[in-house]
Amino acid sequence: MKKDILVYYTIAILRLYLALIFIFSGLEKINDLNGFAQSIENYKILPLYLINITAIIIPWIEVVAGSLLLLGIWIKENSVIILALLLVFTAALIIALAKGLNINCGCQGAAYAKRIGIAKILENIAYIIVAVVGIKYPRQKLTFLNSSRL
């Protein structure tokens, strides 16, 4: 029984951590939309006419999905949204590495620049695992609605 409680709270704490990462990242990008747009352009994946709208929309999705995930509202649905973002971000990292680009990832905004590389891909994979756990186990502890009966 104690082992189950530890597992439930570990899952919830990981969810909270992932939520905070996305809230923080989104807010940093919103704070510097030009810098985030430049980060997107550096990947050389999107056509120029999509860069600004992408730079405006993505951070807000991160903040809203992260905030709802933090509160424990629609855990499964918001975990799916965050998983989709992570898959796109990871694919962009892999493409940039394959192109031989030496750029900052733009992941937490321009202020917290990290170079792209295997370490960032592994970090994203860890976040992907947490998002998948949120999809598989949406009834969790530490939720705003406290609707889980584990």
Secondary structure, DSSP 8 states (H G I E B T S, - for coil): -HHHHHHHHHHHHHHHHHHHHHHHHHHHHHHTHHHHHHHHHHT--S-HHHHHHHHHHHHHHHHHHHHHHHHTSSHHHHHHHHHHHHHHHHHHHHHHHHTT---B--TT-GGG--B-SHHHHHHHHHHHHHHHHHHH--S-SS-SS-----
